[in-house]
Amino acid sequence: MAWQGWPVPWLWVSVCGLLLFALVLLLSPGSCRARRGLRGLLMTRSQRLLFRIGYSLYTRTWLGYLFYRQQLRRARNRYPKGHSKTQPRLFNGVKVLPIPVLSDNYSYLIIDTQAGLAVAVDPSDPRAVQASIEKERVNLVAILCTHKHWDHSGGNRDLSRWHRDCRVYGSPQDGIPYLTHPLCHQDVVSVGRLQIRALATPGHTQGHLVYLLDGEPYKGPSCLFSGDLLFLSGCGRTFEGTAETMLSSLDTVLDLGDDTLLWPGHEYAEENLGFAGVVEPENLARERKMQWVQRQRMERKSTCPSTLGEERAYNPFLRTHCLALQEALGPGPGPTGDDSCSRAQLLEELRRLKDTHKSK
């Protein structure tokens, strides 16, 4: 048998040689610097490998569902009334109701109050979402899933069983549980007066979608339900894409109007603004927002929503085109002649710094 054209004996000789070379470097008393470098490299590679294995188990096997159920039980015990206090927004017969679920997630109900119809976004805790449906006395007719991760899709099964006419929307590329109506980029879901457009934003997952509620039919602001693409002063991890992919998805959001309300998938505001202060310490817009967020969180109040206009002023992941941020991060890898490539490198560096900042 051969592997990539190599006979098995040569494969074993090569592998053993590399292992022996690594062992000599690690044990050699006169090569501390090389030893530290190799140990760091091996640890980094091991961590990446372990993460990829764990991520595959979470997204592709029943072990992910079991982990989600454990998260659900713990959060219900720790936060019987939800992790944050939320306030609905009402616009001329359309209501947006944030529902705090798990330890820091948000699900949403979008309600046409005149027709008594509701759409749920990312209903990870079906019991909490159902309680809101009953309190509002509305009929759930659609579920919009931004992506497949269980903390966003875990309630699809129960809610679709409890509401027989409920349709489950999402990307067919993402393996969303109990999906009934696949969506593509720019597809529109219509429920009563609600006109909701799906926008393809891959990067966090291959089929990640965000949903834009058009404000024109009810003469109010448009609302962006961003899942794990965009948070207040932050963005999601790139699990199934590249920095270029994520940058393109963030640019899709940047094309929307400043008054668009941002309804993210998690309560990460205080942590994200703290990191933004590290990379842009003199950003006054960030400082003002941080003061407001800290007051909100002292009373366990939700920080949702912000606006895209605000996010452009302080969210570093939306500011990769800004000279002020580029200068704040210092010299980078150097100009490439390709602006989008340079911005992608900057985005990747921001993600790396964010992970380092979080681990401290």
N, C-alpha and C positions, 0 to 999 in steps of 0.2 A: 504493500500500500504506500502511496506517496502523499505528501502534503505540500501543495503549491509547487509540485515538480521535484521536491526533495525526497530521497529515500529515507525511510525511518531512521536508520543508523546515523546519518548525517544530522537529522533533526535533533536526536538525543545528544549527540556530541556538541552541537551548537548551544542547546539549552543548558547543558551541564557546564560548558565553558563560561557562559554569561553568569550563571549562578556562582561559579568559583571566583570569577573576577569581582563580583559584588561582595562576596564573603571576604576576600583579601582586603578590599577597600574598607569594609566595615571593621575588620579586626586589626588592621595595621596600626601600630602605635604612632607612626610618624605622619599620618594623613588625616588629622582631625577635621580639617576643612572639607576634604573630599568625602570623609565619612559622614559629616553632617549634611552635606549636599545630597549624597546618595540616599541617606535615611529620609530626608525630606521628600525627595523624589518618589521613593518607594511608598511612603505614607500617603502622599498626594494621589498616586496612582491607585493605591489600595482603597482609599476613601472614595474615589470616583467609581471604581469597580463595585464596591459594596453599595454605593448609592444606586447605580444602575440596576443592580440585582434587586434591591429593595423596591425601587420604583416600578420595575417590571412586575414584581409580585403584587404590589398595591393596585396597579392598573389592569392587570391581566388575569388575576386569579381570585378565588373566593377569599383569600387571606386579606385582601384590601377591604372587602365588605365587612369582615369580622373586626378589623381594626376600626373602621368607621362606626360600627355598632358600639364598640367600647368607648370611643370618643363621645358618642351620643349619650350614653348612660352617665358618664362622668360629668358632662356639661349640664345635664338635667339635674343632677344632684347638687352640683356646685352653684348653678345659676337657675333656680326654679322659676324666676321671673325674667330671665334673659340677662345677658352680660352687660347690656346698656339700656338706658331709657331713651326711647325714640319718640319722635313727633311726626305725624303724617303731614303731607303737603296737599292742599286742596286747590285746584285750578278750574274754576268754571265747570264743575261737574265731573272732573277727573281727579282721583285721589291716588297718591303714591304713599304706600304704607311700608316702612322698613320693619322687618321682623328680626330681632337678634336671635341667632341660633348658634349651637355649639359654643366654643369658647371665645370666638371673635368673628364669626361669619355673620353676614346679613343675607336674608332672603327678602323678597319684596312682593307685595301685592299691588298691581296696577288695576284700578277699579274705575269702570264707567258707572258713576253713581246713578245716572238717570235710567240706565238699562239694568242695573243690578248685576253686571257681569264683571268677572275678575280674571286676571292673568297672574300667575305666580312665576317669579324669576328665581331660579336656583333654590328650590325648596328642600334644603338638606334635612330639616327636622319636620317630618310630616305632621306630627302632633301639634307643634307650635303654629304651623301654617294653617292647619285645620281650625284651630281655636280662633285665629284671626278671621277666617272665612265665616265662621258661625257668628262671631261678634259683629261683623259688618253686614251679615245677612245678605250675602251675595252668592252667585253661582259661579263656581270655578270652571272655566271652559278651556283654558290653555295653560300649559307649563312651558316656559322658555328656559332652556338649559344653555349656559354659556360654554360648558365643557364637561368632560366625563368624570372628573375627580369626585369621589364619593361625598366630600364635604359640600358639593354643589348639586349633585344628582341623586343623593341617597333617598330622598322622599318621593321620587317619581313613581315607584311601584305602588305604595300605599295610596297616594293621592289619586292616581289614575284608577285604582280599584274603587275608592270611595266615591269618585265622580266619574260615572261611566261614560259621559260624553266629553270628558276632558282629553284634549290632544296634547301630545308631548313633542315639542319642537327642539331641533338642534342640528348640529352638523353630522352628516353620515360618516365623515372621516374620523369621528372621535369615539365611536363605540359607546354612545350614551345609553344607559339602561332604559328600557321600555320606550324607546323612540318610536313614534308613530308617523311623524311628518318631518322628513328631512328638509333642511334649508340650505340654500346657497347664498353667496354674497349678493346683497341688495334685494333679496326676497323680502316681501312685506306680509306681515300677519295682521289681519283686520279683525277686531273684536269690538262691536258697537262703534263708538266714536274713536276708539283707539287704533292708531295706525303705527305699527312697530316694525322698523326695518332692521334686518340682520346684516351685520357687517363682518366679513371674515377678517380675523385678527390672529393668525397663527403665531406661534412662538412659545407660549406657555404650554400649550398642547398643539398638535398638528391641526385640529379642527376647531380651535377656539373661536367663538363668535361673541360679539357684543351686540346689544340691542338698543336702538335709538327710537324713543317714543317721540313722534312728530308733534310739536306744540301747536301747529297751525290750526287743526280742527277745533281745539278748545281755547285758542287765543292765549296761550301761555308759553312758558319756556319749554324747549325740548329737553328730554331727560335721557341720559346715557347710563345704561346698566352694564357696567364694565367687567363684571366677573373678576378674573385674576389678571386682566391685562393692565389695568390702571387703578391705582389707589390715590388717596389724598397724599400728595408729595412722594409717591412711589410708583413702582411698576412690578409686575410679577416676575418670577424666575423663568428663565428660558429652559424648560425641560425637554421640549421636542422641536427645537429649532436652533437658529443661529442668532448672533447679535444683529446681523443684517435683517433677518426675518422679523425680529422684535422691533427694530427701528422702523421698518416699513409699516408695521401694525400701529405703532404709536403715531406715525405720521398720518395714518387714516383718521385718528382721533383729532389730531391737530387741525385738520381741515374743517372741523365743526365750529360753530359759532361760540363766542366768548360767554354768552349767557346760558349755554347748555349746562344743565345741572348734572353733576357727576354722582352717581350712586354706586359705590364700589362693593366688592364682594367681601371685604374684611375691614375691621376696625384696627387700622395700623397707623393712624394719623400721628400720634405723639412720637412713636419710634421713628417714623419716616422723616418727620420734621427735624428731629434731633440729628439724624444723619445729614439732612440737607444743610444744617447749620455747620457741620464739619467741612463740607466742600465749598459752601458759600457763606462764611460767617458774617459778612457785611450786607447780606440781603435783607433789607428792612421789611419787605413784604412777608418773607418767611418768619421774621421775628414777631411781627404783629399777629400772624396766624398762629404761631406757637403759643403765644400768650392766651389767645382765645381758646385754643384746643386744651391747654392745661386747665383752664377754668371749667371747661365742659367735663373733662375726665375726672376732676376732683369730685364732681357730683354724679359720676358714672353716666353722663349724658352722651348720646351719640354725636359724632362730628359730621354726619351726613346731612345734606349734601354739601359739596363745594361747587364751584363753577369752573369750567375750562379756562375762563379768563384768569381766575385766581391761580389755577395750576400752572399756567404759562409763566407766572411771575415767580414761583418758588419751587416747583417740582423739577429737580435736576434731570430726571429722565426725559422730560419734555424740553429741556434747554440745551441739548447737545449742539445746537447751531449757534448758541450765544457765546460771544467772545469772552464775556465776564466769567462764565463757567470754565471755559477752556483755559483762561489765565489762572483761575483759582486752583485748578488741578496741576498746574505746572507743566513743564515740557513733557510731551507725550512721545509716541513712537516716531513722530516726524511726519511731514506732509506726504501724502501719497498721490496727489494730483486728482484724487477722486473724493469729492466732498462727502458723499454718502458712506464711503469706506471709512474715512476719518471719523465721522460721527458714530459709526458702528463700533469702531475701536474705543471711542470715548465712552459709549454706552456699556461696553464690556468692562472697561476699567471702573466705571461707577458701580456696576454689579459686584465686582470683586471687592472694592472698598466697602460696599454696603455689607457684604458677608463678613468681612474682617471686623467692621464696626460692631456688628451684632454679636460676634463671638467674644467680645471683650467684657 
